[in-house]
Structures are given as C-alpha cells and as structure tokens.
Amino acid sequence: MIYQQFCYNLLWEKTVRNKDNHCMEVIRLKGLVSIKDKPQQVIVQGVHELYDLEETPVSWKGDTERTNRLVLIGRNLDKDILKQLFITTVTETEKQWTALFKEDQVCT
C-alpha cells in the first residue's frame, strides 16, 4: 500500500531529512487518509516506529473531494518537505520521490 511506503521511509528507515540535513524524527503520527479504490475513510496512527491503518465505517461521499490530513509530532520536522514527500508518495511520482531522500543518507 502506498501509505506504507511513506511511513516506512519516515518512521523505520529514517531516510527523510530536513533542509538543515537533520534526520526528521516522528514521535506521534495521526490522520485521516483516502486510499484509491476504497470507499471508506482510513485512520492512520503511529507512535515512534509503529503505525496502523484502520478503515472506518464512514464512506467518502461520491461528490465530495477526498482530503488527506496528517498531524506529526516530533523533532527536526519540516512541514514543506513532509508535505511534498506525502504528495509524491500518494501520486507515485518516482522521479520526485528519489530527489527527496537518498537511501545512503540513513540517519543514525
């Protein structure tokens, strides 16, 4: 699933860095996301390296624009970079994705 890639790189691999090249550390993650081809709204919650996606009983209305909202609490977070990374991940634009992080820059 596409959101898993976002969470994997941000929470587990810790390959996402801010403009000052500091590793972004997420302590808490919570949000409501739209998953393509799923009529239900999905809640995402995470603490440190653990996260979970759970379908809700609430369906998106057919004519309503689907909105993704995430709240992140942590250290060295950069809203602009995280927003672009999330958008890139959900739109599956690999060229932009690789420009945002490099696997050889794993935070320690």
MMTF fields as JSON, N, C-alpha, C and O atoms, coordinates in Angstrom:
{
  "mmtfVersion": "1.0.0",
  "mmtfProducer": "UNKNOWN",
  "numBonds": 431,
  "numAtoms": 432,
  "numGroups": 108,
  "numChains": 1,
  "numModels": 1,
  "chainsPerModel": [1],
  "groupsPerChain": [108],
  "chainIdList": ["A"],
  "bondAtomList": [4, 2, 8, 6, 12, 10, 16, 14, 20, 18, 24, 22, 28, 26, 32, 30, 36, 34, 40, 38, 44, 42, 48, 46, 52, 50, 56, 54, 60, 58, 64, 62, 68, 66, 72, 70, 76, 74, 80, 78, 84, 82, 88, 86, 92, 90, 96, 94, 100, 98, 104, 102, 108, 106, 112, 110, 116, 114, 120, 118, 124, 122, 128, 126, 132, 130, 136, 134, 140, 138, 144, 142, 148, 146, 152, 150, 156, 154, 160, 158, 164, 162, 168, 166, 172, 170, 176, 174, 180, 178, 184, 182, 188, 186, 192, 190, 196, 194, 200, 198, 204, 202, 208, 206, 212, 210, 216, 214, 220, 218, 224, 222, 228, 226, 232, 230, 236, 234, 240, 238, 244, 242, 248, 246, 252, 250, 256, 254, 260, 258, 264, 262, 268, 266, 272, 270, 276, 274, 280, 278, 284, 282, 288, 286, 292, 290, 296, 294, 300, 298, 304, 302, 308, 306, 312, 310, 316, 314, 320, 318, 324, 322, 328, 326, 332, 330, 336, 334, 340, 338, 344, 342, 348, 346, 352, 350, 356, 354, 360, 358, 364, 362, 368, 366, 372, 370, 376, 374, 380, 378, 384, 382, 388, 386, 392, 390, 396, 394, 400, 398, 404, 402, 408, 406, 412, 410, 416, 414, 420, 418, 424, 422, 428, 426],
  "bondOrderList": [1, 1, 1, 1, 1, 1, 1, 1, 1, 1, 1, 1, 1, 1, 1, 1, 1, 1, 1, 1, 1, 1, 1, 1, 1, 1, 1, 1, 1, 1, 1, 1, 1, 1, 1, 1, 1, 1, 1, 1, 1, 1, 1, 1, 1, 1, 1, 1, 1, 1, 1, 1, 1, 1, 1, 1, 1, 1, 1, 1, 1, 1, 1, 1, 1, 1, 1, 1, 1, 1, 1, 1, 1, 1, 1, 1, 1, 1, 1, 1, 1, 1, 1, 1, 1, 1, 1, 1, 1, 1, 1, 1, 1, 1, 1, 1, 1, 1, 1, 1, 1, 1, 1, 1, 1, 1, 1],
  "groupList": [{"groupName": "MET", "atomNameList": ["N", "CA", "C", "O"], "elementList": ["N", "C", "C", "O"], "formalChargeList": [0, 0, 0, 0], "bondAtomList": [1, 0, 2, 1, 3, 2], "bondOrderList": [1, 1, 2], "singleLetterCode": "M", "chemCompType": "L-PEPTIDE LINKING"}, {"groupName": "ILE", "atomNameList": ["N", "CA", "C", "O"], "elementList": ["N", "C", "C", "O"], "formalChargeList": [0, 0, 0, 0], "bondAtomList": [1, 0, 2, 1, 3, 2], "bondOrderList": [1, 1, 2], "singleLetterCode": "I", "chemCompType": "L-PEPTIDE LINKING"}, {"groupName": "TYR", "atomNameList": ["N", "CA", "C", "O"], "elementList": ["N", "C", "C", "O"], "formalChargeList": [0, 0, 0, 0], "bondAtomList": [1, 0, 2, 1, 3, 2], "bondOrderList": [1, 1, 2], "singleLetterCode": "Y", "chemCompType": "L-PEPTIDE LINKING"}, {"groupName": "GLN", "atomNameList": ["N", "CA", "C", "O"], "elementList": ["N", "C", "C", "O"], "formalChargeList": [0, 0, 0, 0], "bondAtomList": [1, 0, 2, 1, 3, 2], "bondOrderList": [1, 1, 2], "singleLetterCode": "Q", "chemCompType": "L-PEPTIDE LINKING"}, {"groupName": "PHE", "atomNameList": ["N", "CA", "C", "O"], "elementList": ["N", "C", "C", "O"], "formalChargeList": [0, 0, 0, 0], "bondAtomList": [1, 0, 2, 1, 3, 2], "bondOrderList": [1, 1, 2], "singleLetterCode": "F", "chemCompType": "L-PEPTIDE LINKING"}, {"groupName": "CYS", "atomNameList": ["N", "CA", "C", "O"], "elementList": ["N", "C", "C", "O"], "formalChargeList": [0, 0, 0, 0], "bondAtomList": [1, 0, 2, 1, 3, 2], "bondOrderList": [1, 1, 2], "singleLetterCode": "C", "chemCompType": "L-PEPTIDE LINKING"}, {"groupName": "ASN", "atomNameList": ["N", "CA", "C", "O"], "elementList": ["N", "C", "C", "O"], "formalChargeList": [0, 0, 0, 0], "bondAtomList": [1, 0, 2, 1, 3, 2], "bondOrderList": [1, 1, 2], "singleLetterCode": "N", "chemCompType": "L-PEPTIDE LINKING"}, {"groupName": "LEU", "atomNameList": ["N", "CA", "C", "O"], "elementList": ["N", "C", "C", "O"], "formalChargeList": [0, 0, 0, 0], "bondAtomList": [1, 0, 2, 1, 3, 2], "bondOrderList": [1, 1, 2], "singleLetterCode": "L", "chemCompType": "L-PEPTIDE LINKING"}, {"groupName": "TRP", "atomNameList": ["N", "CA", "C", "O"], "elementList": ["N", "C", "C", "O"], "formalChargeList": [0, 0, 0, 0], "bondAtomList": [1, 0, 2, 1, 3, 2], "bondOrderList": [1, 1, 2], "singleLetterCode": "W", "chemCompType": "L-PEPTIDE LINKING"}, {"groupName": "GLU", "atomNameList": ["N", "CA", "C", "O"], "elementList": ["N", "C", "C", "O"], "formalChargeList": [0, 0, 0, 0], "bondAtomList": [1, 0, 2, 1, 3, 2], "bondOrderList": [1, 1, 2], "singleLetterCode": "E", "chemCompType": "L-PEPTIDE LINKING"}, {"groupName": "LYS", "atomNameList": ["N", "CA", "C", "O"], "elementList": ["N", "C", "C", "O"], "formalChargeList": [0, 0, 0, 0], "bondAtomList": [1, 0, 2, 1, 3, 2], "bondOrderList": [1, 1, 2], "singleLetterCode": "K", "chemCompType": "L-PEPTIDE LINKING"}, {"groupName": "THR", "atomNameList": ["N", "CA", "C", "O"], "elementList": ["N", "C", "C", "O"], "formalChargeList": [0, 0, 0, 0], "bondAtomList": [1, 0, 2, 1, 3, 2], "bondOrderList": [1, 1, 2], "singleLetterCode": "T", "chemCompType": "L-PEPTIDE LINKING"}, {"groupName": "VAL", "atomNameList": ["N", "CA", "C", "O"], "elementList": ["N", "C", "C", "O"], "formalChargeList": [0, 0, 0, 0], "bondAtomList": [1, 0, 2, 1, 3, 2], "bondOrderList": [1, 1, 2], "singleLetterCode": "V", "chemCompType": "L-PEPTIDE LINKING"}, {"groupName": "ARG", "atomNameList": ["N", "CA", "C", "O"], "elementList": ["N", "C", "C", "O"], "formalChargeList": [0, 0, 0, 0], "bondAtomList": [1, 0, 2, 1, 3, 2], "bondOrderList": [1, 1, 2], "singleLetterCode": "R", "chemCompType": "L-PEPTIDE LINKING"}, {"groupName": "ASP", "atomNameList": ["N", "CA", "C", "O"], "elementList": ["N", "C", "C", "O"], "formalChargeList": [0, 0, 0, 0], "bondAtomList": [1, 0, 2, 1, 3, 2], "bondOrderList": [1, 1, 2], "singleLetterCode": "D", "chemCompType": "L-PEPTIDE LINKING"}, {"groupName": "HIS", "atomNameList": ["N", "CA", "C", "O"], "elementList": ["N", "C", "C", "O"], "formalChargeList": [0, 0, 0, 0], "bondAtomList": [1, 0, 2, 1, 3, 2], "bondOrderList": [1, 1, 2], "singleLetterCode": "H", "chemCompType": "L-PEPTIDE LINKING"}, {"groupName": "GLY", "atomNameList": ["N", "CA", "C", "O"], "elementList": ["N", "C", "C", "O"], "formalChargeList": [0, 0, 0, 0], "bondAtomList": [1, 0, 2, 1, 3, 2], "bondOrderList": [1, 1, 2], "singleLetterCode": "G", "chemCompType": "PEPTIDE LINKING"}, {"groupName": "SER", "atomNameList": ["N", "CA", "C", "O"], "elementList": ["N", "C", "C", "O"], "formalChargeList": [0, 0, 0, 0], "bondAtomList": [1, 0, 2, 1, 3, 2], "bondOrderList": [1, 1, 2], "singleLetterCode": "S", "chemCompType": "L-PEPTIDE LINKING"}, {"groupName": "PRO", "atomNameList": ["N", "CA", "C", "O"], "elementList": ["N", "C", "C", "O"], "formalChargeList": [0, 0, 0, 0], "bondAtomList": [1, 0, 2, 1, 3, 2], "bondOrderList": [1, 1, 2], "singleLetterCode": "P", "chemCompType": "L-PEPTIDE LINKING"}, {"groupName": "ALA", "atomNameList": ["N", "CA", "C", "O"], "elementList": ["N", "C", "C", "O"], "formalChargeList": [0, 0, 0, 0], "bondAtomList": [1, 0, 2, 1, 3, 2], "bondOrderList": [1, 1, 2], "singleLetterCode": "A", "chemCompType": "L-PEPTIDE LINKING"}],
  "groupTypeList": [0, 1, 2, 3, 3, 4, 5, 2, 6, 7, 7, 8, 9, 10, 11, 12, 13, 6, 10, 14, 6, 15, 5, 0, 9, 12, 1, 13, 7, 10, 16, 7, 12, 17, 1, 10, 14, 10, 18, 3, 3, 12, 1, 12, 3, 16, 12, 15, 9, 7, 2, 14, 7, 9, 9, 11, 18, 12, 17, 8, 10, 16, 14, 11, 9, 13, 11, 6, 13, 7, 12, 7, 1, 16, 13, 6, 7, 14, 10, 14, 1, 7, 10, 3, 7, 4, 1, 11, 11, 12, 11, 9, 11, 9, 10, 3, 8, 11, 19, 7, 4, 10, 9, 14, 3, 12, 5, 11],
  "groupIdList": [1, 2, 3, 4, 5, 6, 7, 8, 9, 10, 11, 12, 13, 14, 15, 16, 17, 18, 19, 20, 21, 22, 23, 24, 25, 26, 27, 28, 29, 30, 31, 32, 33, 34, 35, 36, 37, 38, 39, 40, 41, 42, 43, 44, 45, 46, 47, 48, 49, 50, 51, 52, 53, 54, 55, 56, 57, 58, 59, 60, 61, 62, 63, 64, 65, 66, 67, 68, 69, 70, 71, 72, 73, 74, 75, 76, 77, 78, 79, 80, 81, 82, 83, 84, 85, 86, 87, 88, 89, 90, 91, 92, 93, 94, 95, 96, 97, 98, 99, 100, 101, 102, 103, 104, 105, 106, 107, 108],
  "secStructList": [7, 2, 2, 2, 2, 2, 2, 0, 0, 0, 0, 0, 1, 7, 7, 7, 5, 7, 6, 6, 1, 7, 5, 7, 3, 3, 3, 3, 3, 3, 3, 3, 3, 7, 7, 6, 6, 7, 7, 3, 3, 3, 3, 3, 3, 3, 3, 6, 6, 3, 3, 3, 3, 3, 3, 3, 3, 3, 3, 7, 7, 6, 6, 1, 7, 7, 7, 7, 3, 3, 3, 3, 3, 3, 3, 1, 7, 7, 2, 2, 2, 2, 2, 2, 2, 2, 2, 2, 2, 2, 2, 6, 7, 2, 2, 2, 2, 2, 2, 2, 7, 7, 4, 4, 4, 7, 7, 7],
  "xCoordList": [0.841, 0.0, 0.89, 1.963, 0.438, 1.25, 1.598, 2.708, 0.662, 0.94, 1.993, 2.724, 2.075, 3.088, 4.485, 5.397, 4.673, 5.983, 6.362, 7.508, 5.404, 5.635, 6.042, 7.044, 5.276, 5.565, 6.871, 7.639, 7.122, 8.342, 9.594, 10.49, 9.646, 10.827, 10.937, 12.041, 9.818, 9.832, 10.074, 10.87, 9.405, 9.457, 10.516, 11.189, 10.674, 11.575, 12.967, 13.96, 13.033, 14.338, 15.007, 16.23, 14.187, 14.697, 15.605, 16.699, 15.123, 15.895, 15.448, 15.981, 14.488, 13.954, 14.654, 14.689, 15.209, 15.965, 15.348, 14.685, 15.577, 15.08, 16.086, 17.1, 15.798, 16.666, 18.065, 19.017, 18.186, 19.493, 20.202, 21.225, 19.659, 20.208, 20.132, 20.903, 19.192, 18.955, 17.856, 16.891, 18.017, 17.024, 15.723, 15.727, 14.603, 13.304, 12.897, 12.891, 12.56, 12.172, 10.705, 10.341, 9.879, 8.452, 8.188, 8.528, 7.572, 7.208, 5.76, 5.422, 4.911, 3.478, 2.96, 3.323, 2.106, 1.508, 0.035, -0.317, -0.826, -2.254, -2.872, -2.47, -3.855, -4.508, -5.633, -5.938, -6.242, -7.322, -6.873, -6.511, -6.895, -6.395, -7.413, -8.287, -7.263, -8.092, -7.226, -6.139, -7.709, -6.976, -7.747, -8.945, -7.035, -7.649, -8.416, -7.95, -9.577, -10.451, -11.051, -11.636, -10.92, -11.569, -12.605, -12.273, -13.848, -14.879, -14.815, -15.343, -14.169, -14.122, -12.974, -11.924, -13.22, -12.148, -11.232, -11.694, -9.943, -8.96, -8.226, -7.763, -8.131, -7.391, -5.99, -5.823, -4.987, -3.615, -3.149, -3.347, -2.523, -1.992, -0.625, -0.402, 0.278, 1.6, 2.277, 2.022, 3.145, 3.984, 5.376, 5.565, 6.342, 7.724, 7.753, 7.379, 8.174, 8.292, 7.06, 7.045, 6.049, 4.834, 3.737, 3.562, 3.001, 1.858, 0.8, 1.079, -0.428, -1.534, -2.493, -2.748, -3.016, -4.061, -5.337, -5.339, -6.428, -7.682, -8.834, -9.056, -9.558, -10.724, -11.81, -12.037, -12.477, -13.594, -14.895, -14.895, -15.989, -17.289, -17.836, -18.87, -17.139, -17.589, -17.057, -15.856, -17.957, -17.557, -17.443, -18.147, -16.541, -16.44, -17.704, -18.166, -18.242, -19.405, -18.933, -17.876, -19.717, -19.328, -18.907, -17.975, -19.568, -19.258, -18.345, -18.055, -17.894, -17.035, -15.569, -15.147, -14.804, -13.364, -12.743, -12.981, -11.957, -11.272, -10.059, -9.28, -9.921, -8.856, -8.004, -8.53, -6.702, -5.771, -5.281, -4.867, -5.33, -4.846, -3.975, -4.384, -2.772, -1.852, -1.349, -1.077, -1.23, -0.617, 0.61, 0.517, 1.763, 3.015, 3.613, 3.677, 4.043, 4.731, 6.102, 6.215, 7.148, 8.483, 9.562, 9.331, 10.743, 11.915, 12.422, 12.353, 12.928, 13.538, 12.572, 12.999, 11.274, 10.277, 10.244, 10.388, 10.057, 9.946, 8.631, 8.499, 7.674, 6.337, 6.363, 5.687, 7.125, 7.155, 7.705, 7.153, 8.785, 9.376, 8.427, 8.237, 7.838, 6.904, 5.684, 5.215, 5.177, 4.012, 4.347, 3.579, 5.495, 5.895, 6.162, 5.8, 6.785, 7.047, 5.736, 5.605, 4.773, 3.485, 2.775, 2.279, 2.73, 2.079, 2.771, 2.114, 4.078, 4.836, 4.55, 4.387, 4.489, 4.227, 2.852, 2.714, 1.83, 0.48, 0.233, -0.68, 1.016, 0.855, 1.838, 1.837, 2.677, 3.622, 4.543, 4.786, 5.047, 5.973, 7.387, 7.968, 7.929, 9.229, 10.353, 11.266, 10.316, 11.393, 11.472, 12.563, 10.337, 10.321, 10.691, 11.384, 10.234, 10.492, 11.989, 12.458, 12.732, 14.16, 14.911, 15.996, 14.356, 15.001, 14.845, 15.638, 13.841, 13.575, 14.392, 14.625, 14.821, 15.65, 16.583, 16.333, 17.656, 18.632, 18.869, 19.093, 18.818, 18.972, 20.32, 20.43, 21.335, 22.649, 22.787, 23.859, 21.73, 21.772, 20.94, 20.257, 20.98, 20.215, 20.7, 21.903, 19.761, 20.095, 20.542, 20.057, 21.454, 21.912, 21.684, 22.007],
  "yCoordList": [-1.173, 0.0, 1.242, 1.256, 2.242, 3.428, 4.189, 4.707, 4.264, 4.968, 4.235, 4.851, 2.933, 2.167, 2.596, 2.619, 2.932, 3.389, 4.7, 4.884, 5.607, 6.887, 6.635, 7.176, 5.827, 5.528, 4.759, 5.013, 3.837, 3.031, 3.914, 3.775, 4.814, 5.672, 6.712, 7.053, 7.212, 8.237, 7.641, 8.179, 6.545, 6.002, 4.928, 4.922, 4.027, 2.896, 3.149, 3.015, 3.51, 3.695, 5.0, 5.13, 5.967, 7.273, 7.911, 8.387, 7.907, 8.467, 9.877, 10.464, 10.42, 11.74, 12.795, 12.711, 13.788, 14.845, 16.209, 16.413, 17.133, 18.49, 19.312, 18.786, 20.603, 21.465, 21.638, 21.938, 21.445, 21.531, 20.189, 20.047, 19.198, 17.849, 17.069, 16.134, 17.462, 16.704, 15.682, 15.956, 14.515, 13.461, 13.879, 14.344, 13.711, 14.003, 12.819, 11.675, 13.109, 12.07, 12.256, 13.264, 11.302, 11.37, 10.599, 9.422, 11.294, 10.67, 10.195, 9.133, 10.995, 10.674, 11.074, 12.121, 10.228, 10.448, 10.08, 9.019, 10.952, 10.657, 11.371, 12.482, 10.725, 11.39, 10.596, 9.472, 11.228, 10.647, 10.672, 11.727, 9.511, 9.432, 8.766, 8.015, 9.068, 8.48, 7.505, 7.856, 6.292, 5.28, 5.002, 4.72, 5.087, 4.877, 3.555, 2.542, 3.58, 2.42, 1.895, 0.812, 2.641, 2.266, 3.336, 4.52, 2.933, 3.926, 4.461, 5.537, 3.714, 4.119, 5.089, 5.058, 5.946, 6.782, 5.897, 4.956, 6.195, 5.38, 6.259, 7.354, 5.753, 6.451, 5.854, 4.635, 6.725, 6.274, 6.826, 8.002, 5.951, 6.345, 5.707, 4.572, 6.433, 5.883, 6.474, 7.616, 5.677, 6.098, 5.555, 4.346, 6.45, 6.107, 5.259, 5.764, 4.014, 3.185, 2.321, 1.569, 2.412, 1.612, 2.474, 3.63, 1.905, 2.616, 1.606, 0.419, 2.112, 1.248, 2.03, 3.21, 1.371, 1.925, 1.154, -0.077, 1.883, 1.228, 1.864, 3.073, 1.027, 1.522, 1.89, 1.175, 3.002, 3.41, 2.959, 2.585, 2.987, 2.655, 3.812, 3.671, 4.953, 6.135, 6.08, 5.921, 6.212, 6.226, 7.659, 8.554, 7.857, 9.15, 9.331, 8.389, 10.508, 10.785, 10.929, 11.506, 10.404, 10.363, 11.684, 11.716, 12.782, 14.075, 14.941, 16.083, 14.41, 15.151, 14.931, 13.815, 16.018, 15.887, 15.139, 15.478, 14.135, 13.368, 14.159, 14.679, 14.235, 15.032, 14.155, 13.325, 14.335, 13.655, 14.673, 15.776, 14.301, 15.185, 14.366, 13.318, 14.867, 14.206, 15.207, 16.364, 14.755, 15.539, 14.759, 13.586, 15.428, 14.792, 15.583, 16.811, 14.875, 15.485, 14.836, 13.611, 15.654, 15.087, 16.139, 17.269, 15.756, 16.641, 16.826, 15.917, 18.015, 18.351, 18.204, 17.97, 18.342, 18.184, 19.418, 20.54, 19.214, 20.293, 20.095, 19.176, 20.958, 20.815, 20.742, 19.896, 21.605, 21.642, 20.345, 19.817, 19.839, 18.594, 17.423, 16.59, 17.352, 16.253, 16.305, 15.272, 17.494, 17.634, 17.17, 16.431, 17.602, 17.199, 15.703, 15.059, 15.148, 13.706, 12.923, 11.926, 13.373, 12.692, 12.773, 11.767, 13.953, 14.127, 13.274, 12.61, 13.294, 12.496, 11.016, 10.286, 10.573, 9.163, 8.748, 7.716, 9.542, 9.133, 9.29, 8.662, 10.104, 10.219, 9.321, 9.262, 8.624, 7.65, 8.224, 7.59, 9.41, 10.014, 9.676, 10.363, 8.63, 8.124, 9.13, 9.187, 9.91, 10.875, 11.877, 12.161, 12.414, 13.35, 12.641, 13.208, 11.407, 10.633, 10.502, 10.762, 10.102, 9.881, 11.176, 11.159, 12.296, 13.58, 14.011, 14.817, 13.493, 13.921, 13.176, 13.707, 11.979, 11.269, 10.33, 9.929, 9.99, 9.08, 7.969, 8.234, 6.729, 5.593, 5.582, 5.04, 6.159, 6.144, 7.225, 7.377, 7.973, 9.023, 8.626, 9.472, 7.389, 6.909, 7.627, 7.748, 8.095, 8.787, 7.773, 6.642, 8.191, 7.308, 7.939, 7.343],
  "zCoordList": [0.0, 0.0, 0.0, 0.603, -0.663, -0.891, 0.388, 0.508, 1.35, 2.606, 3.412, 4.187, 3.236, 3.945, 3.516, 4.343, 2.256, 1.788, 2.461, 2.87, 2.576, 3.258, 4.712, 5.179, 5.415, 6.817, 6.967, 7.895, 6.074, 6.121, 6.074, 6.906, 5.103, 4.964, 6.065, 6.49, 6.522, 7.563, 8.946, 9.717, 9.271, 10.623, 10.832, 11.863, 9.877, 10.067, 9.519, 10.233, 8.267, 7.623, 8.025, 7.967, 8.436, 8.88, 7.823, 8.126, 6.585, 5.482, 5.111, 4.17, 5.831, 5.496, 6.34, 7.567, 5.656, 6.334, 6.058, 5.042, 6.975, 6.779, 5.969, 5.511, 5.797, 4.97, 5.565, 4.845, 6.888, 7.546, 7.593, 8.263, 6.879, 6.783, 8.097, 8.315, 8.979, 10.205, 9.941, 9.227, 10.521, 10.385, 11.06, 12.2, 10.344, 10.942, 11.802, 11.348, 13.043, 13.985, 14.362, 14.968, 14.011, 14.32, 15.61, 15.734, 16.568, 17.828, 17.774, 18.297, 17.134, 17.044, 15.677, 15.142, 15.119, 13.802, 13.879, 14.395, 13.367, 13.363, 12.174, 11.828, 11.547, 10.437, 9.824, 10.223, 8.832, 8.054, 6.602, 6.08, 5.946, 4.578, 3.658, 4.09, 2.405, 1.354, 0.573, 0.114, 0.426, -0.335, -1.617, -1.596, -2.724, -4.03, -4.059, -3.536, -4.668, -4.833, -3.533, -3.526, -2.43, -1.178, -0.859, -0.795, -0.66, -0.364, 1.072, 1.352, 1.989, 3.384, 3.667, 3.025, 4.65, 5.169, 6.007, 6.652, 5.999, 6.717, 7.724, 7.401, 8.952, 10.001, 10.07, 10.059, 10.142, 10.338, 11.686, 11.99, 12.493, 13.788, 13.962, 13.54, 14.577, 14.797, 16.017, 16.4, 16.62, 17.726, 17.442, 17.303, 17.358, 17.028, 15.747, 14.689, 15.803, 14.598, 14.327, 13.352, 15.151, 14.979, 14.382, 14.767, 13.44, 12.886, 12.454, 12.28, 12.283, 11.897, 11.02, 11.259, 10.013, 9.155, 9.449, 9.451, 9.698, 10.032, 9.255, 9.321, 8.523, 7.789, 8.787, 9.763, 8.539, 9.378, 8.728, 7.556, 9.452, 8.842, 7.993, 7.34, 8.006, 7.268, 5.843, 5.625, 4.879, 3.462, 2.966, 3.434, 2.009, 1.344, 0.501, -0.142, 0.505, -0.332, -1.772, -2.029, -2.712, -4.12, -4.726, -5.53, -4.363, -4.967, -4.101, -4.458, -2.973, -2.059, -2.413, -2.718, -2.368, -2.602, -1.425, -0.266, -1.732, -0.687, -0.211, -1.01, 1.095, 1.686, 2.59, 3.332, 2.528, 3.423, 4.443, 4.083, 5.707, 6.77, 7.716, 8.216, 7.948, 8.869, 9.896, 9.574, 11.121, 12.181, 12.638, 12.998, 12.617, 13.017, 14.177, 14.135, 15.198, 16.329, 16.399, 16.372, 16.489, 16.547, 16.6, 17.03, 16.158, 16.161, 14.735, 13.908, 14.471, 13.182, 12.006, 10.876, 12.27, 11.21, 10.329, 10.814, 9.057, 8.074, 7.323, 6.515, 7.595, 7.028, 5.507, 4.922, 4.862, 3.395, 2.801, 1.836, 3.375, 2.875, 3.118, 2.232, 4.294, 4.601, 3.692, 3.216, 3.456, 2.575, 1.169, 0.552, 0.662, -0.69, -0.764, -1.748, 0.257, 0.291, 0.288, -0.422, 1.077, 1.127, -0.221, -0.727, -0.79, -2.1, -3.153, -3.956, -3.146, -4.106, -3.927, -4.904, -2.676, -2.405, -2.897, -3.556, -2.584, -2.973, -4.461, -4.997, -5.138, -6.59, -7.328, -8.557, -6.568, -7.118, -8.188, -9.215, -7.947, -8.889, -8.454, -7.615, -9.02, -8.575, -8.769, -7.945, -9.811, -10.047, -8.903, -8.408, -8.477, -7.359, -6.068, -5.223, -5.91, -4.703, -4.447, -3.339, -5.462, -5.27, -5.03, -4.449, -5.464, -5.215, -3.76, -3.272, -3.06, -1.701, -0.646, 0.44, -0.946, 0.014, -0.711, -1.847, -0.041, -0.601, 0.414, 1.595, -0.052, 0.853, 1.557, 2.657, 0.958, 1.581, 2.643, 3.229, 2.9, 3.93, 5.139, 5.715, 5.527, 6.664, 7.929, 8.161, 8.734, 9.969, 11.023, 11.062, 11.857, 12.935, 14.271, 15.298]
}
